[in-house]
Amino acid sequence: MCALSLGTPYVPPHRLLASVLDGDTTLAGIVVTELRVPRLVLALIAGACLGAAGLVLQEALRNPLAVPEMLGVSSGAALGVAAPLVLTLSLPAAVQPLLAIGGAALGGGLTLLAAGLGRSPSAVLLTGAAVAAALQAALLVLMVMADQLDLQLIYRYLLGSLSARTWDDVTGLWPWLLVAVPALVLCAPVLSVMRLGDEDAEALGVRAQRARLAALAIAVVLIAPVTAVCGPVAWVGFLAPHLARWFNPAAGAVRWLPWSAAWGAVVVGVADVPARLALAPVETPAGAWTALLGVPAGVALMRSGSRGRGRAARRRPVTPTDAREPLYGSRRTASGTADEFPRAGTCTEARGGEPGLGGPSGAVPPASGTAGTEDAR
């Protein structure tokens, strides 16, 4: 409601429907239908794509810090779109998503190749940070080469802006969504298996390296078209998955995926309102607001989630089965043979002549200082 009503001209909420129906005859109707509605729809679609892509990357790499900005995907897509602007190459608008996909695939592919095709999730994340830094350095070189007008366009684009977006920008995303959404539906159960680790996933029939490559490909298809239209809106892929986990910590990747997309849409839609109105009549990039508010909120959610898991672990009673330790251990005697002995907390006295752990007599001497009828703790 704020996104459609606030601004110049101001449209009261009770007149929004009439303004849309009379859009061809009134200024308010033209502004609402041709500028504000497509901008809001684009913000929701972009946020949903970035939120879903962030969850896919985090689950595939088993790391809550695996975001598009740290894997070279967003930087590669931005480089693919910004390079033709600086080099003054006249290309049709329909080619920009392809350039963004090529750049994102280049950044993500370099990350996986440098990390050994994703054998180690931690290595992928560290290598991705280095690749992202190299791609950002290439973007800085392009900005130095650009003239003043192109520099302003590139600077606003790199921060992620939804300014002056129309229905043409929205309709250009539908073909890519038709490809990405079925892939997400097929990918979600595999992500649940990937959470168990590479060895367990291999035992269940999932090839970890191929699944990680497929997850990166899906993330590229989700991120690159959005980046081509409105630039790299920062840290939405980091905040949205943590919001989905925080509100439903007991769920899995299958249930987290739609909620992560929904929270991503909410984050971008809400951030675009102050981006448009906070410094009016000057618009600020929406990506600046998502980064300003998203990073502290995401860190707070991570800390609260870790504290909640720690409290749950402390409240849970520990038993020998939970600890997954054998009831018997071994000790080395002077003769070099392994002698079996019961662990602490597992010895009980034999009652009623039942055979005990101490031998044929069925008696185990109690610990010193305790009653003979009580178990040794």
C-alpha positions as CSV (number, residue, x, y, z in Angstrom):
1,M,0.0,0.0,0.0
2,C,2.8,2.4,0.8
3,A,4.6,1.5,-2.4
4,L,1.5,2.4,-4.5
5,S,0.2,5.4,-2.6
6,L,3.2,7.4,-1.4
7,G,5.2,9.7,-3.6
8,T,4.5,12.5,-6.1
9,P,1.6,12.5,-6.8
10,Y,0.2,11.1,-3.6
11,V,-2.7,8.7,-4.3
12,P,-5.0,7.9,-1.3
13,P,-5.4,4.2,-0.6
14,H,-9.2,4.3,-1.2
15,R,-8.6,5.8,-4.7
16,L,-6.0,3.3,-5.9
17,L,-8.6,1.1,-7.7
18,A,-10.2,4.0,-9.4
19,S,-6.8,5.3,-10.5
20,V,-5.9,2.0,-12.0
21,L,-9.3,1.8,-13.9
22,D,-8.9,5.4,-15.1
23,G,-5.2,5.1,-15.9
24,D,-5.5,6.4,-19.4
25,T,-7.2,9.7,-18.3
26,T,-5.6,10.8,-15.1
27,L,-2.0,11.5,-14.1
28,A,-2.3,9.5,-10.9
29,G,-3.6,6.5,-12.8
30,I,-0.7,6.7,-15.3
31,V,1.8,6.9,-12.5
32,V,0.3,4.0,-10.6
33,T,-0.2,1.6,-13.5
34,E,2.9,2.4,-15.5
35,L,5.5,3.1,-12.9
36,R,4.6,2.0,-9.4
37,V,2.8,-1.3,-10.1
38,P,5.5,-2.7,-12.4
39,R,8.2,-1.5,-9.9
40,L,6.5,-3.3,-7.1
41,V,6.0,-6.4,-9.1
42,L,9.7,-6.4,-10.2
43,A,10.8,-5.9,-6.6
44,L,8.7,-8.9,-5.5
45,I,10.0,-11.1,-8.3
46,A,13.6,-10.1,-7.8
47,G,13.4,-10.7,-4.1
48,A,11.8,-14.1,-4.5
49,C,14.5,-15.1,-7.0
50,L,17.4,-13.9,-4.8
51,G,15.9,-15.5,-1.6
52,A,15.4,-18.9,-3.3
53,A,18.9,-18.7,-4.8
54,G,20.5,-17.9,-1.5
55,L,18.8,-20.9,0.2
56,V,19.9,-23.2,-2.7
57,L,23.5,-22.1,-2.3
58,Q,23.5,-22.3,1.5
59,E,22.0,-25.8,1.5
60,A,24.2,-27.1,-1.3
61,L,27.4,-25.9,0.4
62,R,26.1,-26.5,4.0
63,N,27.2,-23.0,5.0
64,P,25.0,-20.2,6.2
65,L,27.4,-17.6,4.7
66,A,27.2,-19.0,1.2
67,V,25.6,-16.1,-0.6
68,P,25.7,-15.0,-4.3
69,E,27.9,-12.0,-3.4
70,M,30.6,-14.3,-1.9
71,L,30.7,-16.9,-4.7
72,G,31.4,-14.6,-7.7
73,V,27.9,-15.1,-9.1
74,S,26.5,-11.6,-8.6
75,S,29.8,-9.9,-9.5
76,G,30.1,-12.0,-12.7
77,A,26.6,-11.1,-13.8
78,A,27.2,-7.4,-13.1
79,L,30.5,-7.5,-15.1
80,G,28.7,-9.1,-18.0
81,V,26.1,-6.3,-18.1
82,A,28.5,-3.4,-17.4
83,A,31.2,-4.3,-19.9
84,P,29.1,-3.5,-23.0
85,L,28.1,-0.1,-21.5
86,V,31.7,1.0,-21.0
87,L,32.9,-0.4,-24.4
88,T,30.0,1.4,-26.1
89,L,28.6,-1.8,-27.7
90,S,25.0,-1.3,-29.0
91,L,23.2,-4.5,-28.0
92,P,19.4,-5.1,-27.8
93,A,17.8,-5.3,-24.4
94,A,17.0,-9.0,-24.9
95,V,20.7,-9.9,-25.0
96,Q,21.4,-8.4,-21.5
97,P,20.0,-11.4,-19.6
98,L,22.3,-13.7,-21.7
99,L,25.3,-11.5,-20.9
100,A,24.4,-11.6,-17.2
101,I,24.0,-15.4,-17.3
102,G,27.3,-15.8,-19.0
103,G,29.1,-13.6,-16.5
104,A,27.4,-15.3,-13.5
105,A,28.3,-18.7,-15.0
106,L,31.9,-17.5,-15.5
107,G,32.2,-16.4,-11.9
108,G,30.6,-19.5,-10.4
109,G,32.5,-21.8,-12.7
110,L,35.8,-20.2,-11.7
111,T,34.9,-20.6,-8.1
112,L,34.2,-24.3,-8.4
113,L,37.2,-25.0,-10.6
114,A,39.6,-23.2,-8.3
115,A,38.1,-25.1,-5.3
116,G,38.4,-28.5,-7.0
117,L,34.9,-28.9,-8.4
118,G,33.3,-28.3,-5.0
119,R,34.9,-31.1,-3.1
120,S,35.0,-29.1,0.1
121,P,32.2,-26.6,0.9
122,S,34.5,-24.4,3.0
123,A,37.0,-24.3,0.2
124,V,34.3,-23.3,-2.2
125,L,33.3,-20.4,0.0
126,L,36.8,-19.1,0.5
127,T,37.7,-19.4,-3.1
128,G,34.4,-17.7,-4.1
129,A,35.3,-14.7,-2.0
130,A,38.6,-14.4,-3.8
131,V,36.9,-14.7,-7.2
132,A,34.3,-12.1,-6.3
133,A,37.1,-9.7,-5.2
134,A,38.9,-10.3,-8.6
135,L,35.6,-9.6,-10.5
136,Q,34.9,-6.5,-8.5
137,A,38.4,-5.3,-9.3
138,A,37.6,-5.8,-13.0
139,L,34.5,-3.7,-12.5
140,L,36.6,-0.9,-10.9
141,V,38.8,-0.9,-14.0
142,L,35.7,-0.5,-16.2
143,M,34.5,2.4,-14.1
144,V,37.9,4.1,-14.5
145,M,37.6,3.7,-18.3
146,A,34.0,5.0,-18.4
147,D,33.1,8.6,-19.1
148,Q,31.1,10.7,-16.6
149,L,27.6,9.8,-17.9
150,D,28.3,6.1,-18.1
151,L,30.0,6.2,-14.7
152,Q,26.8,7.4,-13.1
153,L,24.7,4.7,-14.8
154,I,27.2,2.0,-13.8
155,Y,27.5,3.2,-10.2
156,R,23.7,3.2,-9.8
157,Y,23.4,-0.2,-11.5
158,L,26.1,-1.8,-9.3
159,L,24.2,-0.8,-6.1
160,G,20.9,-2.4,-7.3
161,S,18.3,0.1,-8.4
162,L,14.6,-0.3,-9.3
163,S,14.3,3.2,-10.6
164,A,12.4,3.8,-13.9
165,R,11.5,0.2,-14.4
166,T,8.5,-0.6,-16.6
167,W,6.4,-3.6,-17.7
168,D,8.9,-4.4,-20.4
169,D,11.5,-5.2,-17.7
170,V,9.0,-7.4,-15.8
171,T,7.9,-9.4,-18.9
172,G,11.5,-10.1,-19.8
173,L,11.9,-12.2,-16.6
174,W,9.0,-14.7,-17.3
175,P,10.9,-17.0,-19.7
176,W,13.7,-17.5,-17.1
177,L,11.2,-18.1,-14.4
178,L,9.5,-20.8,-16.4
179,V,12.9,-22.6,-16.5
180,A,13.9,-21.9,-12.9
181,V,10.7,-22.8,-11.0
182,P,10.5,-26.5,-12.2
183,A,14.2,-26.9,-11.5
184,L,13.7,-25.6,-8.0
185,V,10.9,-28.1,-7.4
186,L,13.2,-30.9,-8.5
187,C,16.2,-29.6,-6.6
188,A,14.5,-29.2,-3.1
189,P,14.5,-32.9,-2.1
190,V,18.2,-33.3,-3.2
191,L,19.1,-30.3,-1.0
192,S,17.6,-32.1,2.0
193,V,19.9,-35.1,1.3
194,M,22.9,-32.8,0.8
195,R,22.5,-31.6,4.4
196,L,23.6,-35.0,5.6
197,G,27.1,-34.6,4.2
198,D,28.8,-35.8,1.1
199,E,29.4,-39.4,2.3
200,D,25.8,-39.9,3.5
201,A,24.5,-38.4,0.3
202,E,26.6,-40.7,-1.8
203,A,25.3,-43.6,0.2
204,L,21.8,-42.6,-0.6
205,G,22.5,-42.3,-4.3
206,V,23.1,-38.6,-4.7
207,R,26.4,-37.6,-6.3
208,A,27.5,-34.6,-4.2
209,Q,29.7,-32.9,-6.8
210,R,27.1,-33.1,-9.6
211,A,24.4,-32.0,-7.2
212,R,26.5,-29.0,-6.2
213,L,27.1,-28.1,-9.8
214,A,23.3,-28.4,-10.5
215,A,22.6,-26.1,-7.5
216,L,25.0,-23.5,-8.8
217,A,23.4,-23.7,-12.3
218,I,19.9,-23.1,-10.8
219,A,21.2,-20.2,-8.7
220,V,22.7,-18.7,-11.9
221,V,19.4,-18.9,-13.7
222,L,17.7,-17.2,-10.8
223,I,20.2,-14.5,-10.1
224,A,21.5,-13.5,-13.6
225,P,18.2,-12.2,-15.2
226,V,17.3,-10.2,-12.1
227,T,20.8,-8.7,-12.0
228,A,20.5,-7.8,-15.7
229,V,17.4,-5.8,-15.0
230,C,17.9,-4.1,-11.6
231,G,21.5,-4.8,-10.7
232,P,23.0,-6.9,-7.8
233,V,20.6,-6.2,-4.9
234,A,22.9,-7.1,-2.1
235,W,22.5,-9.6,0.7
236,V,18.9,-10.5,0.1
237,G,20.1,-14.1,-0.5
238,F,21.7,-14.0,2.9
239,L,18.8,-12.6,5.0
240,A,15.8,-14.4,3.4
241,P,17.0,-18.0,4.2
242,H,17.8,-17.1,7.8
243,L,14.3,-15.6,8.2
244,A,12.8,-18.8,6.8
245,R,14.8,-20.9,9.2
246,W,14.2,-18.7,12.2
247,F,10.4,-18.8,11.9
248,N,10.4,-22.6,11.2
249,P,13.6,-24.1,12.5
250,A,12.3,-27.7,12.6
251,A,11.5,-27.8,8.8
252,G,13.7,-28.9,6.0
253,A,14.8,-27.5,2.6
254,V,11.6,-28.5,1.0
255,R,9.6,-26.2,3.3
256,W,12.2,-23.5,3.7
257,L,12.4,-22.9,-0.1
258,P,9.0,-21.2,-0.6
259,W,9.3,-19.3,2.6
260,S,12.8,-18.1,1.6
261,A,11.4,-16.8,-1.7
262,A,8.5,-15.1,0.1
263,W,10.8,-13.4,2.6
264,G,13.1,-12.3,-0.2
265,A,10.1,-10.6,-1.9
266,V,9.2,-8.9,1.4
267,V,12.7,-7.7,2.0
268,V,13.1,-6.1,-1.4
269,G,9.6,-4.7,-1.5
270,V,10.0,-3.1,1.9
271,A,13.5,-1.7,1.1
272,D,12.3,-0.1,-2.1
273,V,10.0,2.3,-0.2
274,P,12.7,4.2,1.7
275,A,14.9,4.0,-1.4
276,R,12.3,6.0,-3.3
277,L,11.1,8.3,-0.5
278,A,13.8,8.8,2.1
279,L,15.8,11.4,0.2
280,A,13.0,12.6,-2.2
281,P,13.2,13.9,-4.8
282,V,16.5,12.0,-5.1
283,E,16.2,8.2,-5.3
284,T,18.7,6.0,-3.6
285,P,19.4,2.4,-4.8
286,A,17.4,-0.3,-3.1
287,G,20.6,-2.4,-2.8
288,A,22.0,0.1,-0.4
289,W,19.1,-0.3,2.0
290,T,19.1,-4.1,1.8
291,A,22.8,-4.2,2.6
292,L,22.4,-1.6,5.4
293,L,19.6,-3.4,7.1
294,G,20.1,-7.0,5.9
295,V,23.5,-7.8,7.2
296,P,22.9,-6.8,10.9
297,A,19.6,-8.5,10.9
298,G,21.1,-11.7,9.3
299,V,23.9,-11.8,11.9
300,A,21.4,-11.4,14.7
301,L,19.3,-14.2,13.3
302,M,22.3,-16.5,13.1
303,R,23.3,-15.7,16.7
304,S,19.8,-16.3,18.0
305,G,19.5,-19.5,16.1
306,S,22.8,-20.8,17.4
307,R,21.8,-19.9,21.0
308,G,18.5,-21.7,20.6
309,R,20.2,-24.8,19.3
310,G,22.6,-24.7,22.2
311,R,19.8,-24.4,24.8
312,A,18.0,-27.2,23.2
313,A,21.1,-29.4,23.3
314,R,21.6,-28.6,27.0
315,R,18.0,-29.4,27.9
316,R,18.1,-32.7,26.1
317,P,19.2,-35.6,28.4
318,V,22.3,-37.4,27.3
319,T,22.2,-41.2,27.2
320,P,24.8,-43.7,26.0
321,T,22.7,-44.2,22.8
322,D,22.7,-40.4,22.1
323,A,26.4,-40.2,22.6
324,R,26.8,-43.1,20.2
325,E,29.6,-44.5,22.3
326,P,30.0,-48.2,23.0
327,L,29.2,-49.3,26.5
328,Y,32.6,-51.0,26.7
329,G,35.9,-49.6,26.1
330,S,39.4,-51.1,26.0
331,R,42.5,-50.5,28.0
332,R,46.0,-51.7,27.3
333,T,47.5,-54.0,29.9
334,A,51.1,-54.6,30.7
335,S,51.2,-57.6,28.5
336,G,50.1,-55.6,25.5
337,T,46.6,-57.1,25.2
338,A,43.4,-55.1,25.1
339,D,41.3,-55.7,28.1
340,E,37.6,-54.9,28.0
341,F,36.2,-52.9,30.8
342,P,32.8,-51.1,31.3
343,R,32.7,-47.3,31.0
344,A,31.6,-45.1,33.8
345,G,27.9,-44.8,34.3
346,T,27.1,-48.2,32.9
347,C,28.0,-50.5,35.7
348,T,25.2,-51.6,38.0
349,E,25.2,-54.2,40.7
350,A,23.7,-57.6,40.1
351,R,20.5,-58.0,41.9
352,G,18.8,-61.2,42.9
353,G,21.6,-63.5,41.7
354,E,21.5,-62.2,38.1
355,P,24.7,-62.6,36.3
356,G,26.6,-59.2,36.5
357,L,29.5,-57.6,34.7
358,G,32.0,-58.7,37.3
359,G,32.2,-62.4,36.3
360,P,30.5,-65.7,37.1
361,S,29.7,-64.7,40.6
362,G,27.4,-62.0,39.3
363,A,28.6,-59.4,41.8
364,V,30.1,-56.0,41.1
365,P,31.7,-54.3,44.1
366,P,30.2,-50.9,44.7
367,A,32.2,-47.7,44.5
368,S,33.8,-46.6,47.8
369,G,31.8,-44.2,49.8
370,T,28.4,-45.3,48.4
371,A,25.8,-47.6,49.6
372,G,26.0,-51.1,48.3
373,T,22.5,-51.2,47.1
374,E,22.8,-48.1,44.8
375,D,24.2,-48.0,41.3
376,A,27.6,-46.5,40.7
377,R,27.1,-43.3,38.9
